[in-house]
């Protein structure tokens, strides 16, 4: 009886089946012109006439590095014409896991094990639960968020206080 209870709690806590399952998300990304001199991040090209209102623009971007789990893809912060910001995760590819969140953080991205546990050391803003461990997804950034002080995005496992992967968010000129 006690062993069954311990096994049940262990299964709930670790959720090992998530490591063998994927959740694909393919949300539409903002159609923005490619930043000058950049080909690393995908972007849909748009034609804008001089009379057309300004469309969404990329203001920050970066590539994911692996931490606790292999993680790849890109992240970019979009400024919308109405002044709101969104975070886009592009071609995200990481492991599934329990209680994964998307965090903006003031911590710099460190490679290797040195970067696994730093994102809760300073200031961070949670954008929500990770929608899927694969594909394209968008997250609203709350109004009033100071992007000048938040230099990275992390796929954060809240249950185990560890980063699966992170990307530095470099301003786009």
N, C-alpha and C positions, 0 to 999 in steps of 0.2 A: 504494500500500500504506500509506504513512504517512498520507495523507489519510483513508483508510478507518478507520485506527486512531484518529486524532484525532476523526473524526466519531462513531465508536462510543463513545469516552470522553465526548464532549460530550453525546451522547444519554443515556447512563447518568446523568451528573452532573446535568443539568438536567431530564430527564424531561418535555419540553414537552407530551407528550400528556396529562399530568395536568391541564393548564389547560383542556382541552376535555372532560374527563370528570368526572362527579360520582359520589360514593359516598353513598347515602342510608342513614341509620341511624334506626330508630324504636324505641328501647328504651322500656319503660314507665317513667314518672316516678313519684316518690313521691306518694302522695295526702296532701296537706297542706292545712290550712285556709289561706285567703288571709290574708296579714298585714293587720292593721288599717290601713285607709286606703290600701291598695295595690291597684291594678288593672293595673299595668304588666306583671307577670309572671303567666303562666297558672298556675293551681293547681286541682286537683280538690278539691271540697269533701267533707268527711267529717263524719258526725255521730258525736259521741263522748258516750256516757253517762257519768255520774259514776263508775260502777263499772268502766268500760273502761280498760285500760292506755293510757298516753299513746302517741300515734303519732309518726311522724316530724315534725320541725318545721324550718322554714327559719331558719337562724341568720345567713346572709350572702347578699347578692344584688347583682346589677349588670347593666348592659346593655353589650354589646360595642360598641367603636368600631373603625373601620378603621385599619389601618396599611399594610403593604406591599400588601395585597389588600383589596378590599371585604369587610367582615365585618359581620354582623348577628346578632341573637339575644340571649339572656339567659343568665346563669349564676347558680346558687344553690348554697349549701352546705347540705346536709341533715344534721341530727343525728337519728340513729336511736334507737329506744328502748333498744337494747343499748349505747349510748354510742359507736358508730362514726360516722364522718362519710363522706359521699359528695358529690362534685361533680356537679351536673347541668348539662348544656348544653342549652338549650331553644330549639328552632327555629333552631339554628345554620345560618348561611348564609355560607360563605366559599369561596374557591377551593381546589381540590385542589392538592397539591404534593408534592415529595419530602421524606420524612423529617419529617413534621409530628408534633409532640408537644403534650401538654397539660401546662402548667406552672403551678403556684402560685408566686408571686413576692412578694418584699418590696418591689418597685419600684412606685411609683404609676403609674397609667395616664396617659400624655401623648397628646394628640391630634397628628395629622399626623406628619411625618417624625421629629420629636423623640422619638416613642415607639417607633420601629422596632427599635432595637437595645439597649434598656436592661435587658431582663429577665434577662440573664445577668450583669449588673453586680454583683448582690448575692447574696442567698440565694434559692434556688428548690428546689422539689420537683417532680420529674417524675412525673406520674400515669400515663403510658403514651403509646403512639402514638394519634394521633387516629383514632377508629374510622371516621369518615366526615366529609365536609365539609358535609353537609346533615342536618338532623333533630335528634332528641332522643337524648341519650346520657348514660350514668352512669359515673363513675370512683370507685373506692374511694380514700379519703384514708388514707395509712398512719397507724397508731396512733402517738401521740406527736408528730404534726405540730402545731406551735404556730400555730394560725390567727390568733392576735393579731398575729403578726409577718409574716404573708403576706397582703398587702392586695389582690392581683389574681390573675387567671388570664389566661394568654396562650396563643394558638395559635402555637406556636413552630416555625419551620423550622430544625431543628438543622443541616442541611447548609449553609445560608447565614447562620446566626446572625441571623435577622430574625423579627420578630413579624408574623404575618398580621393579627391583631386581638387585642384584649384587653378585659377588663372589670374595673373596680374592684369589690371585694367589700365592700360596706357592711354593717355589723351591722344586723340587724333587731331592733327594740325589742319 
